[in-house]
Amino acid sequence: MAKNSEVQLAKKLKLDDLEETLVYFATSIISKSTEEEVLWDLAKNCISRLGFLDCVIYKVDYERDVLIQKAAHGPKNPRSYEVLQPIEIPLGAGITGAVAATGKPELIHDTSKDERYVVDDEMRLSEIAVPITQDGKVWGVIDCEHPEKHFFTDRHLKTLNAIASICAVKLARVNAEQELKLKQKALMDAERELMNLRINSLRRQMNPHFLFNALNAIQYFITADKKRLALRYHSLFSKLIRKYMLHLDEAKIQLEEEIRMINWYLKLQQLRYEDRFNYTINVPEKLYSLHIPTLIIQLVIEELIERMVMSNTGEGDLILDFTYQVGCLQFKASLEVDMLLGFTRNDPNDYRANLFTWQEHIDLLNKIKHLKILRQVDELKNDKGEVTGRTIELIIPVQE
């Protein structure tokens, strides 16, 4: 009777040890906020409480089909948060690799009789390996070894299985929180880039040359007593600047509104450059209700006009065509001049030197807003093969 009591007491003590270890680990990892902290707490604190001399925790890299040592307790861990001479094990190789491949734990009483055993830093005769599983997929493996044969027991296996389950839940939560933080940071970065994009777009449209020359032209009409023209262009100028400011914080604009602003802008540019170019806008009224990214069209037009004026001595014709096909607005801007001197300009003092180009503007919109805007630039040539102009085409996905 006394002997049976001793056996029951021993079992109760073992159960208490198991529960105490699990409670300790579950409590300890609550404050951990990174994958690294969870794994090192498991290796250095929880495993040591079980009296194990050696333990390595692996993570599966499915892109390379290998297991990577991430944390350790024992000879592989002479310094804090560092694995000494970490190795990689191919998925399926060795006892650890087999557990990762099958998702089933293994208890090896004598590794000298198991041909799968892989020696790391030194030979050990007992090994126990338990998978850490998330959503039916092996995330990693807890692998413990001991120099004595038959050291690990079924109780150890039960304990490690329970610890692996707790670890898997915590890792899933930590990774989800980390992913959320990364998404929030990416969103904030994207919004910051988008605001910079809008500001740079506005700066391009309100560049000093355009503003000052337009104002000087209006001033000339006033001094020449051409009040009607002065009032007309002053009204255009005021409305355009007001619209720029109004749409600064808007990601999209109705095409009808954009066409209206383009008209004002082109009339002022004609005034600025003394009618050195003519323009035609071809757009069906049924497209007016479409919404497109703010200022994107105007940046393309500004690029063509500025290059034309700087690169020719005659007059030019600007043609803007808007068409619709299969969920996309197709925009084509063509500018052809009498005598082209070259489309390049390398003036370091150019006000546009530090501003986004229209190409960069589109690239950032595609990156931040995932718009998938397509662009194409072609040169126009005469019968002699001489470049006389440029065509820019955009394909902009839209919602009706």
FIDRENKE-876287 format. One record per residue: residue in one letter; x, y, z of N, C-alpha, C in turn. Coordinates in pm, whole numbers, plus 50000, padded with zeros to 5 digits. Layout:
! residues N
AXYZXYZXYZ/...
END
This chain:
! residues 400
M500824988050000500005000050000500875012650000/A501915012150083502835023650091503565025549960/K503895014249892504605015149764503745021749658/N502445018049654501525024049557501385039149582/S501395043149709501295057149743502505064849692/E503665058549704504895064949656504855066749504/V504325056649433504225057449287503275068749247/Q502105069349316501155079949286501735093749314/L502505094749423503145107449457504165111449351/A504925101549302505925104349199505245109149072/K504145102849033503425107048914502885121148930/K502375124049053501835137349078502925147949068/L504115144649120505235154049113505635156648968/K505645145848887505985147348745504965156148675/L503685154048706502635162048645502765176548688/D503085178648815503275192248863504445198948793/D505535191348771506695196948699506295201048557/L505515192548490505075195448354504205207948351/E503215208548441502335219948445503095232748479/E504025231648572504815243248612505635248648496/T506225239548418507025243748302506155250448197/L504985244748170504085250448070503555264048115/V503185265148242502705277948294503805288448287/Y505045284148322506175293448317506365298748175/F506365289648077506615293647938505495302547886/A504235298447912503095306247864503105320247924/T503505321348051503565334348118504735342548068/S505865335748048507095342648009507005349147871/I506355342447776506365347647639505295358247614/I504445360947715503385371047697503985384547660/S505095387947725505705401147703506605401747580/K506835390447515507735390147401507035395547277/S507735404147204507105410947090507725407546956/T508785399346957509415395546831509615380446826/E509755375446707510015361246686511305357046756/E512325365346746513605362246808513475360946958/E512755370147022512605369647168511875357047212/V510845352947138510085340947173510975328547165/L511735327447057512565315447037513695314647139/W514315325947168515405325747266514885323247407/D513695328147438513105325247568512805310347581/L512325304547472512065290247470513355282347489/A514395285947417515655278347422516395280147554/K516575292547597517455295347710516775293447846/N515485296347854514825295847984513965283448003/C513045281247909512125270047925512855256647917/I513695254947815514405242347797515325239447915/S515985249647965516905247648078516145243148203/R514895247248217514085243048332513775228048327/L513805222448207513565208148193514815199748222/G515925206648243517165199548274517895194548150/F517545199848032518205195747909519545202947897/L520535195947844521875201747829522055208647693/D521265204647595521475209747460520145210747387/C519915221847319518705223647240518965233947132/V518475231147011518555240646901517155241746840/I516735254046813515435256346749515675260646605/Y515055253446514515205255946370513945262446314/K514145270246209513025275646131513155270645988/V512035266845929512055261445792512035273045692/D512985272645599513015282045487512515274345365/Y511245276145330510645268245222511115272645084/E511605284745072512125289144943513395281744906/R514195278345007515455271144983515395256845029/D514265252845090514085239045141515185235145240/V515435243845337516425241045441515885245345576/L516485239645683516205243945818517365252545865/I517035263945928518065273345972518025274246124/Q519185273346188519275274546333519005289046374/K517985291046461517595304446501517875307546647/A517875297446735518135299546878518685286546935/A519395287647049520025275647105520225276947256/H520345265347320520715264447461521765253547474/G522905256847535523975247047548525225251347475/P526045241847428527315245047362527165253847238/K526015253147172525805261247052525505275847086/N525405278647216525045292247259526005297247368/P527265300047332528225304947431527965319447471/R527285326947384526985341047412525505343647391/S525035354047457523605357347452523145360347310/Y521975354847272521325357347144522265354747025/E523055344147036523955340846927524095325746917/V523955320646795524175306446769525585304746714/L526395296646781527795294646740527855285946616/Q528495291346511528675284146385527385277346340/P526345285146313525045279446273525155271346146/I524425260346140524415251946020523015251945961/E522925247345837521645245645770521475230845736/I520265226045755519965211945727518945211245614/P519235204045508518255202645399516955196445451/L515845201145402514555195945441514485180945409/G514205172945512514145158445493515405151345533/A516515158645552517795152545589517925151745740/G518505140545790518705138945933517385137046006/I517475135446137516285133646218515455146546222/T516145157946238515455170846243514765173746110/G515465171446000514885173845869513705164745840/A513765152345893512655143045874511415147745948/V511615152846070510485158146148509865170146077/A510705178746020510205190345947509425186045823/A509875175445758509225170745636507905163645664/T507865155745774506665147745803505695154645898/G506225163845979505385170346080505095161546199/K505845150546212505635141246323506845141446417/P506625142346549507745142446645508465128846650/E509725129146689510485116746700511295116646829/L511355104746892512125102547014513125091346986/I514405094746982515465085146948516265082047075/H516205069447119516915065647243518395063247220/D518785059147097520195056347068520485060846924/T521085072646911521335078246778522405070546702/S523235062846774524295055146706523695044246618/K522435040746643521765030446565520825036546458/D520835049646449519965056446351520845063146246/E520815057646124521685062646017521335076845973/R520195081846013519795095445976520495105946061/Y521055102146173521605111746269522725120046205/V522625133346223523625142646170524375148946287/V525685147646288526505153546394526665168446368/D526375176546469526555191046458527925194646516/D527985198446644529265201746705529945189546764/E529135179546815529695167146867528615156446870/M529075143746883528145132346883527405131547016/R526055129847010525235127747129524325115847103/L524025108347207523405095347190521875095147202/S521305105947252519845106847260519375119447187/E518225118347123517685130047052516165129747055/I515595141747069514145143347063513865155546976/A512975154046881512675164946787511165166246774/V510675178846791509235181346788508945192946692/P507975191346603507665202246508506865213446574/I507105225646528506265237146561505375239346440/T504075237146456503165236946341502155248246348/Q501965255046232500955265646220500065262646101/D498755261846126497775259446019498135247245935/G498555236546003498855224145935500185223845862/K500975234445875502265235245808503365236745912/V504465229245892505575229845987506295243245975/W506305250746085507025263546089508495261446123/G508745252246217510125249646260510175236946344/V511325234646406511525222446485512305225746612/I511845220046726512605220546851513395207546857/D514715208646857515565196646854516495196646976/C516365186247059517185185147180517995172147175/E519235172947223520125161247227520735159847366/H521215147547396521865144847526522915134047505/P524045135247576525125125447556524795111347604/E523775109747691523435096547744522335089947660/K522435076747646521375069247579520125068847669/H518955068247606517675066947676517435078047777/F517975090147747517775101047842516355106747832/F515875108547710514555114647690513445104347708/T512335108947764511205100247794509955104947722/D508915096747734507625100647677507085113247743/R507405115047871506975127147940507645139547879/H508925138147844509625149047777508945152247642/L508575141647572507935143347442506595150547457/K505835146647559504545153047584504735167747620/T505745170547700506025184347741506405192947622/L507335187847539507785195547424506675197847322/N505795187947307504655189647217503755200947265/A503525201447396502695211947452503375225647436/I504675226047462505425238547448505415243247303/A505575233747209505565237247067504215243247026/S503125238047083501795243247050501635257547101/I502085259847225502025273447281502885282947199/C504075278147162505005286247083504395289846948/A503725280346884503135282746752502065293646759/V501235293146864500185303246880500795317146900/K501825317846985502475330647012503185335946888/L503885327246814504575331646693503595336846589/A502455330146577501435334746480500955348746517/R500745350946647500295364246691501375374846670/V502625371146705503735380546689503915384146541/N503875374046456504055376646312502895384846255/A501695382246305500535390046258500675404646301/E501105406846425501305420546473502415427546397/Q503495420146369504605425846294504185429346152/E503405420546091502915422945955502005435245952/L501175436646057500295448246066501105461146078/K502165460846160503025472546176503695476246044/L504155465945971504805468545842503815474545742/K502565469445744501545474845654501225489345689/Q501135492045820500855505745863501975515145824/K503215510445841504375518645803504395520945652/A504115510045577504095511245431503015521045387/L501855520745456500765529945423501175544345452/M501815546545567502265559945603503315564945504/D504245555945468505275559645370504645562945235/A503645554945197502975557245069502235570545069/E501555573645180500855586345189501835598045185/R502995596245250504005606845249504545608845107/E504805597845038505285598744900504225605144810/L502975601444835501895606944752501755621944774/M501885626444898501815640744925502975647944859/N504175642144870505335648144802505125648744652/L504485638244600504185637744457503255649044416/R502215651244495501265661844464501915675644474/I502745677344576503425690244593504355692944477/N505105682644435506005684444322505235687044193/S504085680644179503245683044061502785697544058/L502365702244175501925716244184503085725744154/R504255722544205505425731044181505765731644033/R505595720343964505865720243820504855729243748/Q503595728043786502565736043720502675750943753/M503175753943872503305767843915504775772043914/N505505767643812506935770843806507135785943787/P508255791143833508505805643830508375811743691/H508895804843588508845810443453507395812343407/F506595802243431505185803043390504465814243464/L504615814643597503925824743677504365838943641/F505665841143643506175854743620505885859743478/N506065850843380505815855043242504335857743217/A503475849443278502035851843263501645865043328/L502175867643446501875880343514502445892243439/N503645890543383504255901443305503415904543181/A502875893743119502045895843000500765903243037/I500165899643149498965906643196499295921143228/Q500455923143291500885936843323501065945143196/Y501595938643092501785945642964500455950342907/F499435941642913498125945442862497555957342939/I497835957643069497335968743151498025981843110/T499355981343098500105993543063499815997842920/A499465988342832499135991642692497675995442676/D496995996642790495596000642793494685990642721/K495105977742726494255967142670493565960242787/K492615967442847492015962942971491215950042955/R490525948942841489725936842821490585924342819/L491705924942746492615913542743493245911242881/A493595922042949494185920843082493215913843177/L491945918043176490955911943263490705897343226/R490695894843096490455881043050491535871543100/Y492785875443080493865866543119494075866443271/H493775877443336493835877543482492815867943540/S491635867543480490585858243524491025843743503/L491595840843385492095827343359493175823343459/F494095832543481495205829943573494685827143714/S493765835343762493215833843898492475820543912/K491645817443812490875805043819491795792843817/L492845793443736493755782143726494495779843858/I495025790343918495735789044044494795784044153/R493575789244155492595784844255492275770044238/K492145765444115491865751244090493035742344130/Y494255746944102495435739344144495405736944294/M495155747444370495135746344515493975737744563/L492845738944496491655731444534491865716344517/H492555712644410492725698344379494015692444434/L494765700144511496045695344564495875682744648/D494825682344730494605670944821493725660144761/E493355661644634492495651744571493305642344484/A493055629344501493805619344424493315618744280/K492005621444257491445620544122490635632944090/I490425634943960489675646343913488805641843797/Q487625647743784486745644443671487365649843543/L487285642043437487925645843311487425659243261/E486145662043279485595674943234486325686543303/E486555685043433487265695343508488715696443462/E489335685043434490715685043386490825692043251/I489895689443160489895695843029489745710943043/R488895715243136488705729543160490015735943206/M490715729443298491985734743348493055734643239/I493035724243155493995723543044493785735242948/N492545738542920492235749942833492795762942890/W492545765143019493055777343083494585777643077/Y495175766143108496635765343110497225768142972/L496655762042868497185763842733496985778042682/K495895784442717495685798342677496735807442741/L497045804742867498075812742934499465809942876/Q499705797242838500995793942776501105800542638/Q500005801342565500025808442437500345823242459/L499775828842563500065842842596501535844442633/R502015835042712503415835742757504385834842640/Y504095825942544505005823542432504545830442304/E503675840342320503285848842208502755840742090/D501845831442121501165823442018502115815841927/R503185810441985504115802541904503635788341883/F502485784941938501915771741910500395772841911/N499775764041836498325762541835497985749241902/Y496775747841949496415735042011494985731241975/T494755718141973493435712541946493175701442048/I491995701542109491625691142205490445683342149/N490645670542128489585661842077489145652242189/V487965654542243487465645942350485945644742341/P485395632742329483945630842325483325634742460/E482185641242456481535645542579481165633742670/K480945622142611480555610542692481675606042787/L482885611142765484005607642853484175617442968/Y483425628142968483605638643069483425633543212/S482605623543231482315618743367483395609643423/L484355605443341485435596743389486325604243487/H486915596743581487845602543678489255597343653/I490215606443654491615602843629492485608943738/P493745604243753494645610043852494855625143828/T494835632643934494945647243925496265651643864/L496185661143770497335667943709498205659243618/I497905646543603498775637843525498835642343379/I497695646443323497655650843184498425663843166/Q498235672843261498895685843249500405684843257/L500915675243333502365673543341502935669443205/V502225660743135502675656543002502655668342906/I501585676142910501475687742820502565697942851/E502785700442979503835709943019505195705742966/E505465692742972506745687542923506905690242773/L505855687342696505925689342552506095704042515/I505325712742579505395727042547506755732842583/E507245729742703508535735142745509655730542652/R509635717942613510675712842524510545719042384/M509315721042339509105726742206509655740942199/V509335748942299509755762942298511275764042306/M511865755442385513315755942401514055750042281/S513335743042193514025735142091513655738741948/N512925749641926512615753141788512515768241773/T512585772441649512545786841619511255790841550/G510385781041522509145784141451507935781641536/E506835778141471505575775541540505325760541547/G504455756741639504155742541655502665740041668/D502285727541648500885723341661500795712341766/L499995714941867499775705341975498375699441958/I498315686241950497025679441934496835669742051/L495715671142120495395662542234494175654242200/D494325641042202493235631842169492885623242291/F491585622442323491095613942431490125603742373/T490375590942397489465580442352489295570442465/Y488315561842449488025551842554487955538042492/Q488545528342563488485514542515488715504842630/V487755496142653487855485042749488375489542886/G487625498442951487965502443087489165511443101/C489635517042990490825525642994490595538542914/L491115549442968491145562042894492485562642821/Q492395564442690493605565442609493845580042575/F494995585142616495345599042592496595599742505/K496515607942401497655609542311497905624442289/A499135628542319499545642542298500645642842193/S500415650242084501405651241976501765665841955/L503035668241946503525681841921504535681441807/E504245688741699505155689341584505485703941555/V506745706741527507205720441509507825722241370/D508085735041334508675738041203510135734041196/M510915737741296512345735241293512805731241432/L513145718641447513545713441578515055714041592/L515505720141700516955721141724517465710141816/G516575703141883516985692541975516085692342096/F515835680342148514925679142260515635678942394/T516955679942398517675679042524518065692742575/R518095693942706518515706342769519255702842897/N520495707242911521315703343025521725715443110/D520805724243131521075736143213520965732443360/P522075733043437522025729243579521165738543662/N520885750543610520065760043684518585759043647/D518245749243565516855747343524515995744943649/Y514895752143660514045751143779513495737043796/R513455729243686512875715743693513865705143737/A515125709143759516175699343786515865690643907/N515245696444011514975688944133513515684744147/L512765685644038511365681844042511155668343972/F510095661344013509755648843947509425651343801/T509845642543713509395642743576508015636343568/W507345638043456506025631843444506145616643446/Q507305611343397507515596943402507625592043547/E508375599443629508505595743770507175597043842/H506405606943802505075608843859504215596343835/I504225591343713503445579343680503995567143753/D505305565843758505915554343826505495553943973/L505485565544038505095565944179503605563144197/L502775568344106501345565244113501105550244097/N501815544144005501675529643985502125521944109/K503175526744172503715520044291502805521944412/I502375534344434501615537544555500155533344543/K499555536544428498125534144410497825521744325/H498865515244275498685503144192497755505844073/L497995516944004497105521043895497365514043762/K498585509343742498955502443618498785511343495/I499225523743506499185533043393500335529543298/L500015528243169501025525343068501385538042994/R502625539042949503055550942875503955547042759/Q503965555542659504835553242543505205566742483/V506475568142448506985580542389507575577242252/D507145584542149507665582442014508075595841954/E509005595341860509445607441791508735608741657/L508445621141621507875623941489508995628241396/K508975623041273510055626141178509475630741044/N510235638940973509815643440840510345633740735/D510155637240607510565628340497512075626040494/K512825635340551514285633940553514785625940673/G513845621440755514235613840873514635622540991/E514405635640978514755644941086513625645441189/V513995645741315513005646141423512335659841424/T511015659841417510255672541414509285673841532/G509245664041617508325665041728508305652341812/R507315651641896507225640341990505765637242017/T505515624242039504185619542076504275611842207/I503385615142300503315608042427501925602042441/E501875589142469500585582242485500505576142624/L499345577642686499065571742817497825563042807/I497865551742875496675543442889496375542743038/I495255549043077494925550743218493685542643255/P493825532543339492625524943383491675534243458/V490375533743423489385542543485488135534543520/Q487345540443608486025534943641484975544743593/E483975539343525482925548143471481965552343582/
END
